[in-house]
Amino acid sequence: MRLALYAALLLASASASAQTAPQISLDTLKEVTKTLSSDAFEGRAPATPAEDKTVAYLIERFKAAGLQPGNHGSWVQDVPLVQINASNVAPLTFTGGKTPIALQYRKDAVLATYQVVPHVALKDSEVVFVGYGINAPERGWNDYAGVDVKGKTVVILVNDPDWQTMTLDGPFGGRAMTYYGRWTYKFEEAARQGAAAAIIVHDTEPAAYPWGVVESSWTGPQLEQDTPGDHMDQSQAIGWIQQDSARALFVSAGKDYAALIEAAKHKGFKAVPLGVKASTSWDNGIRRQASKNVIGILPGSARPDEIVLYSAHWDHLGHCAPVKGDGICNGALDNASGSAALVALAEAHAKTGPAKRSLVFLSVTAEESGLLGSKFYAENPVYPLAKTVGGVNMDGINIVGPAKDFVLVGVGKSELEDLVKPFVAAQGRVIVPEPSPEKGGYYRSDHFSFAKLGVPMLYGESGEDLVKGGKAAGHAASEDYTINRYHKPQDEYDPNWDWSGGIEDLTIYYGLGRQLAEGSAWPNWYPSAEFRAVRDKSRAGQ
């Protein structure tokens, strides 16, 4: 009875908040998205002249919205980055098998390095297939057990061993990707194991994007945090190869590709030396330059040291591989739309006036390079994470019309999910599971940088069940974007977009943020969540 009463009170509160919330500005959403994704902003690549233009525009919009500088009188936080630009990339060759294999850069393989060195030379490195490249003691799983890969090249499958399971049951969450399935983890673990090179086999479904996305994202200047040691603890070479190239490699090595992939799905899999050697080389142009996070604040009236956070990344890929003569990846949906939402929410909150807690609006850099801007802020916070209540991250706004459903990405992790439910219900919508949990969306945007250090951040979005056209129309729109626009020059602003569904989502984000900022609650992670312990520890010191 008490639980039902509490739920009813939450719903009533959400309904009241929705009725009193200022209208999210459609003009702001359109204008900011159109401006930031125009060719004049050259795709908003960090550490380029386009960054200066982007940062200046965001500061201008934050000022006009009514925010104050959020970093002790400054609008920005410097984020030290190092840019590495590969050139003269030799084919990735495999020798010693039945037939020599030579994989061409971009067409068959992409190669990069975290190491800040002027030249990379991988010469006759023994190749080992390590399945999914996972070492998870708590799950009794170690693909590196019994094999020494120091100085060797490891070939790794993308995603988790159980990604083809259609339920959420399995050693790695079934269909839902865990962090062990992310490419970032696989390169991290390969480095911990001492591998000289780590190569992931691309497969469109478990990777969640086609080869064109890999090519555009992994070629041209690459960014990494500029830290002492120049990342020399990482592998010499990292990269991806096409699945057909992997099949050819295994044939040359005299191995059954399909049989080994099947074996890799099961606990107890043993890594398999392929009996071939890998070689490649390239030169690196190196440039060190600080990029910038942009920070605005609406100071709290009663407890200004307690922070509610909204975040979105401003960066995209800049100049990229041309498609039909167009070589600018404008990033209209990803994430000019999220940046516009950040401005629109700032306007709405400023119009309402200060809340009891402070509201911080954080526009971060270098998300596309591995969440670097949010990672730097989380590790070097302007406002202590122990005093950061929680918040909302936005990465792409609904521009295809209202949806009947609302997806919580990475559901089952924090109490923010309980707080947001009434705001969703107040719109007559329902919360549904992720339609494609195998894509690992929870680990692919900036909220993850905060989650790892204990701060609960909501990452939600419209589902695929559209008011007009239902699930078929929603799924078709999602697939069209992933295949034809994501990380490509075709992600461009369209004046015919339907923002009404996006405004509904932003109204939910507004209501949740306002409730957190006016209240005194400290939502935590659920006891089973992997981030609960670090949050409890940080809050215990307050």
C-alpha positions in Angstrom: 0.0 0.0 0.0 2.8 2.4 0.9 4.6 1.6 -2.4 1.5 2.3 -4.4 0.9 5.6 -2.5 4.5 6.6 -3.2 4.2 5.8 -6.9 0.9 7.8 -7.0 2.6 10.8 -5.4 5.5 10.6 -7.8 3.2 10.4 -10.7 1.2 13.4 -9.4 4.5 15.3 -8.9 5.6 14.5 -12.4 2.3 15.6 -13.9 2.5 18.9 -12.0 6.1 19.4 -13.2 5.1 18.7 -16.8 2.3 21.2 -16.6 4.4 23.9 -15.0 7.6 23.3 -17.1 8.4 26.1 -19.6 8.1 25.1 -23.2 11.3 23.7 -24.7 12.2 26.1 -27.5 11.8 24.5 -30.9 13.5 27.5 -32.5 16.6 26.9 -30.3 16.7 23.2 -31.2 16.5 24.0 -34.9 18.9 27.0 -34.9 21.7 25.5 -32.8 21.6 22.2 -34.6 21.5 23.9 -38.0 24.4 26.2 -37.1 26.7 23.7 -35.5 26.2 21.1 -38.3 26.7 23.6 -41.1 29.8 23.2 -43.3 31.1 26.4 -41.8 31.9 24.4 -38.6 33.7 21.7 -40.6 32.4 18.8 -38.6 33.5 20.2 -35.2 36.7 18.2 -34.9 38.6 18.9 -31.6 42.0 20.6 -31.8 41.2 22.2 -35.2 40.2 25.8 -36.0 36.6 24.5 -36.1 36.9 23.9 -32.3 37.4 27.6 -31.6 34.3 28.5 -33.6 32.3 25.8 -31.9 33.4 26.7 -28.4 32.7 30.5 -29.0 29.2 29.7 -30.3 28.4 27.5 -27.3 29.6 30.2 -24.9 27.5 32.8 -26.7 24.4 30.6 -26.4 25.0 29.7 -22.8 25.4 33.4 -21.9 22.2 34.2 -23.8 20.4 31.4 -22.0 21.1 33.0 -18.7 23.9 30.8 -17.4 27.1 31.9 -15.6 30.6 30.7 -16.3 30.9 27.3 -14.8 34.6 26.9 -14.0 35.4 29.4 -11.3 34.8 32.4 -13.6 35.8 30.7 -16.8 33.5 29.2 -19.4 36.0 26.4 -20.3 38.0 23.6 -18.9 41.2 22.8 -20.8 41.5 19.1 -21.8 45.1 18.1 -22.8 45.0 16.0 -25.9 47.6 14.6 -28.3 46.8 14.2 -31.9 48.4 11.3 -33.9 48.0 11.3 -37.7 49.2 8.2 -39.5 50.8 8.3 -42.9 52.6 6.0 -45.2 50.7 3.0 -43.8 52.0 -0.2 -45.2 49.7 -3.1 -45.8 49.1 -5.4 -42.8 50.7 -8.7 -44.0 50.6 -12.2 -42.6 53.3 -14.6 -43.7 54.1 -18.2 -43.0 50.7 -19.6 -44.0 49.6 -21.4 -47.1 49.2 -18.1 -48.9 50.7 -14.7 -48.0 48.0 -12.2 -47.0 48.3 -8.5 -47.6 45.5 -6.3 -46.2 45.2 -2.8 -47.7 44.8 0.2 -45.4 41.2 1.5 -45.3 39.8 -1.2 -47.7 40.7 -4.3 -45.6 42.1 -3.0 -42.4 42.5 0.2 -40.3 45.5 0.6 -38.0 46.3 3.1 -35.2 48.3 3.4 -32.0 47.9 4.9 -28.6 51.6 5.2 -28.2 52.9 8.7 -28.9 55.8 7.7 -31.2 56.9 9.0 -34.6 57.1 5.6 -36.2 55.4 2.2 -35.7 57.1 -1.0 -37.0 55.5 -4.4 -36.3 57.8 -7.0 -37.7 57.1 -10.8 -37.9 54.9 -10.8 -34.8 53.4 -14.2 -34.0 49.7 -14.2 -34.4 47.3 -15.8 -31.8 43.5 -16.0 -31.9 42.2 -15.2 -28.5 38.5 -15.5 -29.1 36.7 -12.6 -27.5 39.8 -11.4 -25.7 38.1 -11.4 -22.3 39.7 -11.9 -18.9 36.9 -11.8 -16.3 37.9 -13.6 -13.1 34.5 -12.9 -11.4 32.8 -14.8 -14.2 35.3 -17.6 -14.3 36.3 -16.6 -17.9 39.8 -16.0 -19.3 40.5 -16.2 -23.0 44.2 -15.6 -22.3 44.6 -18.6 -19.9 47.6 -20.7 -20.6 49.0 -18.5 -23.4 51.8 -15.9 -23.4 51.0 -13.2 -25.9 53.8 -10.8 -24.9 55.2 -9.3 -28.1 52.6 -11.1 -30.2 49.6 -10.0 -32.3 46.2 -11.1 -31.0 43.1 -11.4 -33.2 39.9 -10.7 -31.3 36.2 -11.1 -32.0 33.9 -8.1 -31.3 31.2 -8.0 -28.6 30.6 -10.7 -26.0 30.5 -14.5 -26.4 26.7 -14.7 -25.9 25.7 -11.7 -28.1 23.6 -14.0 -30.3 21.4 -15.0 -27.4 18.0 -13.4 -27.9 17.3 -13.1 -24.1 19.2 -11.2 -21.4 20.4 -14.5 -19.8 24.0 -15.7 -20.3 27.5 -15.4 -18.9 27.8 -11.9 -20.3 24.2 -10.6 -20.1 23.0 -12.5 -23.1 21.9 -10.1 -25.9 23.0 -7.1 -23.9 26.6 -6.1 -24.3 28.8 -5.8 -21.2 31.9 -3.6 -21.1 33.9 -6.7 -21.9 32.3 -6.5 -25.4 33.5 -3.0 -26.1 36.5 -2.4 -28.4 38.0 -0.1 -25.8 38.1 -3.0 -23.2 39.6 -5.4 -25.7 42.5 -3.1 -26.5 43.0 -2.4 -22.8 43.1 -6.1 -21.9 45.5 -6.9 -24.8 47.8 -4.2 -23.6 47.7 -5.6 -20.0 48.6 -9.0 -21.5 51.6 -7.5 -23.2 50.4 -7.9 -26.8 52.4 -6.0 -29.4 49.3 -5.6 -31.6 45.6 -6.2 -31.1 43.3 -6.6 -34.1 39.5 -6.9 -33.9 37.5 -8.7 -36.5 34.7 -6.5 -37.7 31.2 -8.0 -38.0 28.4 -5.5 -38.7 25.7 -6.9 -36.4 27.7 -7.4 -33.1 29.8 -4.2 -33.8 26.5 -2.3 -34.3 27.8 -0.4 -37.4 29.1 -1.2 -40.9 32.7 -1.1 -42.0 32.3 2.5 -43.4 31.9 3.7 -39.8 35.1 2.0 -38.8 37.0 3.5 -41.7 35.7 7.0 -41.1 36.3 6.9 -37.4 39.7 5.2 -37.4 41.5 7.1 -40.2 42.8 10.6 -40.3 44.0 12.4 -37.1 43.3 10.4 -33.9 43.0 12.0 -30.5 44.0 10.6 -27.1 44.5 12.2 -23.7 48.0 13.7 -23.3 49.3 12.1 -20.2 52.8 11.4 -18.7 54.4 8.3 -20.2 53.0 8.8 -23.7 50.9 5.6 -23.4 53.9 3.4 -23.9 52.2 0.8 -21.7 49.7 0.2 -24.6 50.1 -2.1 -27.6 52.2 -0.9 -30.5 49.4 -1.3 -33.0 45.6 -1.6 -32.6 43.0 -1.8 -35.3 40.3 -3.7 -37.2 40.1 -6.0 -40.2 37.2 -6.9 -42.4 35.5 -10.3 -41.7 36.3 -11.6 -45.2 40.0 -10.7 -44.5 39.8 -12.7 -41.3 38.4 -15.7 -43.1 41.2 -15.5 -45.6 43.8 -15.3 -42.8 42.4 -18.4 -41.1 42.3 -20.3 -44.4 45.9 -19.4 -44.9 46.7 -20.6 -41.4 44.9 -23.9 -42.0 42.3 -23.2 -39.4 38.5 -23.7 -39.4 37.2 -20.1 -38.9 33.6 -21.1 -38.2 34.7 -23.9 -35.7 37.0 -21.5 -33.8 34.3 -18.8 -33.6 31.9 -21.4 -32.2 34.5 -22.6 -29.7 35.2 -19.0 -28.5 31.6 -18.7 -27.3 32.1 -21.3 -24.6 33.8 -21.1 -21.2 37.2 -22.9 -21.3 38.1 -21.8 -24.8 41.9 -22.0 -25.3 43.7 -19.4 -27.4 45.0 -20.8 -30.7 48.3 -19.8 -32.2 47.8 -19.4 -36.0 51.3 -20.2 -37.0 51.6 -17.0 -39.1 53.4 -13.7 -38.5 52.1 -10.2 -38.8 54.0 -7.1 -40.1 53.1 -3.5 -40.8 54.6 0.0 -40.4 53.6 3.6 -40.6 54.7 7.1 -39.7 52.9 9.4 -37.1 52.6 13.1 -37.1 52.3 14.3 -33.5 50.7 17.4 -32.3 49.8 18.3 -28.7 47.0 20.8 -28.0 44.4 21.4 -25.3 40.8 21.0 -26.3 38.0 22.5 -24.3 35.0 21.4 -22.3 32.4 24.2 -22.1 30.7 24.6 -18.7 27.8 26.8 -17.6 26.0 27.0 -14.3 22.7 28.1 -12.9 23.8 28.5 -9.2 21.5 27.1 -6.5 19.7 29.3 -4.1 19.9 27.1 -1.0 22.6 24.4 -1.5 24.8 25.7 -4.4 27.6 23.2 -3.6 25.2 20.3 -4.6 25.2 19.7 -8.3 22.7 18.4 -10.8 24.4 17.8 -14.2 23.3 17.8 -17.8 25.9 16.7 -20.4 26.3 16.4 -24.2 29.3 16.3 -26.4 29.9 19.0 -29.0 32.5 17.3 -31.1 32.3 15.2 -34.3 34.6 13.8 -36.9 35.5 16.9 -38.9 36.8 16.1 -42.4 36.3 12.4 -43.2 36.3 9.9 -46.1 34.3 11.6 -48.9 30.9 10.1 -50.0 29.7 11.3 -53.3 32.1 14.2 -53.1 31.2 15.3 -49.6 34.1 15.1 -47.2 32.7 16.8 -44.1 31.1 14.7 -41.4 28.7 17.4 -40.1 27.3 15.3 -37.2 23.9 17.0 -37.2 22.1 14.3 -35.1 25.4 13.2 -33.5 25.6 15.5 -31.6 24.7 18.9 -32.8 21.2 18.0 -31.7 22.3 17.0 -28.2 24.2 20.3 -28.0 21.1 22.2 -29.0 19.2 20.3 -26.3 21.7 21.3 -23.7 21.2 25.0 -24.7 17.4 24.6 -24.8 17.3 23.0 -21.3 19.6 25.8 -20.0 17.1 28.3 -21.3 14.1 26.5 -19.7 15.7 26.2 -16.3 17.0 29.8 -16.4 13.4 30.9 -17.3 12.1 29.1 -14.2 14.8 30.6 -12.0 17.4 29.1 -9.7 16.6 25.8 -8.0 17.9 25.0 -4.5 20.8 23.0 -5.9 23.0 24.2 -8.7 22.4 23.1 -12.3 25.5 22.6 -14.4 25.5 22.3 -18.2 28.5 20.5 -19.5 29.4 20.4 -23.2 32.3 18.0 -23.5 34.9 17.5 -26.2 36.4 14.4 -27.8 33.5 11.9 -27.2 34.1 10.4 -30.6 37.7 9.7 -29.7 36.8 7.6 -26.7 34.8 9.8 -24.2 38.0 11.8 -23.6 36.4 15.1 -22.5 34.0 13.6 -20.1 36.7 11.3 -18.8 39.0 14.2 -18.1 36.2 16.1 -16.3 35.2 13.1 -14.2 38.9 12.6 -13.2 39.4 16.3 -12.7 36.0 17.6 -11.7 35.3 21.3 -11.3 32.6 20.3 -8.8 33.4 17.3 -6.5 31.7 14.0 -7.8 30.7 13.3 -4.2 28.6 16.5 -4.3 27.2 15.7 -7.8 23.7 14.3 -7.2 23.3 12.8 -10.7 22.0 14.0 -14.0 21.1 13.3 -17.6 23.4 12.7 -20.7 22.1 13.4 -24.2 23.6 12.0 -27.4 21.2 12.4 -30.3 17.7 13.8 -30.0 14.5 12.3 -31.5 13.8 14.0 -34.9 11.4 11.4 -36.4 8.3 12.2 -34.4 6.6 11.2 -31.1 7.1 7.7 -29.7 4.8 5.7 -27.5 7.7 4.3 -25.6 10.9 5.5 -23.8 14.1 3.4 -23.6 16.3 3.4 -20.6 19.8 2.5 -21.9 21.5 0.1 -19.6 18.4 -0.5 -17.6 18.6 -1.9 -14.1 21.4 0.1 -12.8 20.4 3.2 -10.8 17.5 4.7 -8.8 17.2 7.5 -11.3 15.2 4.9 -13.3 12.5 5.0 -10.5 12.5 8.8 -10.5 12.0 9.1 -14.2 9.2 6.7 -14.5 6.5 9.1 -13.4 7.6 11.7 -16.0 7.3 9.1 -18.7 3.9 7.9 -17.5 2.7 11.6 -17.3 3.1 11.6 -21.1 1.1 8.4 -21.5 4.2 6.6 -22.6 5.8 3.3 -21.4 9.3 2.3 -20.6 10.6 -0.6 -22.7 13.9 -2.5 -22.9 16.5 -1.5 -25.4 15.6 -2.7 -28.9 19.3 -3.5 -29.6 21.1 -4.2 -26.3 23.9 -5.9 -28.3 25.0 -2.5 -29.5 26.3 -1.7 -26.0 24.9 1.8 -25.9 25.5 2.2 -22.2 29.3 2.1 -22.8 29.3 4.4 -25.8 28.5 7.9 -24.5 29.7 10.3 -21.9 27.5 9.2 -19.0 29.8 6.2 -18.7 32.7 8.4 -17.7 30.7 9.5 -14.7 29.2 6.1 -13.9 32.6 4.5 -13.6 33.4 7.0 -10.9 30.1 6.6 -9.1 27.8 9.4 -10.3 24.4 8.1 -11.4 23.6 9.5 -14.9 20.4 8.8 -16.8 20.7 7.9 -20.5 17.3 7.5 -22.1 15.7 8.2 -25.4 12.6 7.7 -27.5 11.9 4.1 -28.4 11.0 2.8 -31.9 7.2 2.5 -31.4 6.3 5.7 -33.2 2.8 7.3 -32.9 2.8 7.5 -36.7 3.8 4.1 -38.2 4.4 2.1 -35.1 7.4 -0.1 -34.5 8.0 -0.8 -38.2 8.5 2.9 -39.0 10.7 3.5 -35.9 12.9 0.5 -36.7 13.2 1.6 -40.3 14.2 5.1 -39.3 16.8 3.7 -36.9 18.3 1.3 -39.4 18.3 4.0 -42.1 20.4 6.3 -39.8 22.8 3.6 -38.7 23.4 2.3 -42.3 23.3 5.5 -44.3 24.2 8.4 -42.0 25.9 7.5 -38.7 29.5 8.8 -38.8 29.2 9.7 -42.4 28.8 13.0 -44.3 25.1 12.2 -44.7 24.4 13.1 -41.1 23.2 16.5 -42.1 20.5 18.9 -40.8 17.1 18.5 -42.4 14.6 21.3 -42.1 11.8 18.7 -42.4 12.7 16.9 -39.2 9.9 16.4 -36.7 11.1 17.6 -33.4 7.9 17.0 -31.4 9.1 13.6 -30.0 12.4 15.2 -29.1 10.6 18.0 -27.2 8.7 15.3 -25.3 12.0 13.7 -24.3 13.5 17.0 -23.2 10.4 17.7 -21.1 11.2 14.5 -19.3 14.8 15.5 -18.8 13.8 18.9 -17.6 11.3 17.4 -15.1 13.8 14.9 -13.7 16.6 17.5 -13.4 14.3 20.0 -11.8 13.1 17.5 -9.3 16.6 16.5 -8.3 17.7 20.2 -8.1 14.7 21.2 -5.9 14.8 18.2 -3.7 17.2 16.7 -1.1 17.4 13.1 -2.4 20.7 11.4 -3.3 19.7 8.6 -5.7 22.2 5.8 -5.7 23.0 2.8 -7.8 21.1 -0.4 -7.2 23.0 -2.8 -4.9 23.8 -5.1 -7.8 25.2 -2.4 -10.0 29.0 -2.4 -10.6 29.2 1.3 -9.7 27.5 1.1 -6.3 30.7 0.5 -4.2 32.6 3.6 -5.6 29.5 5.8 -5.0 29.1 4.6 -1.4 32.7 5.2 -0.7 32.7 8.8 -2.2 29.5 9.7 -0.4 30.7 8.3 2.9 33.3 11.1 3.1 30.6 13.8 3.1 
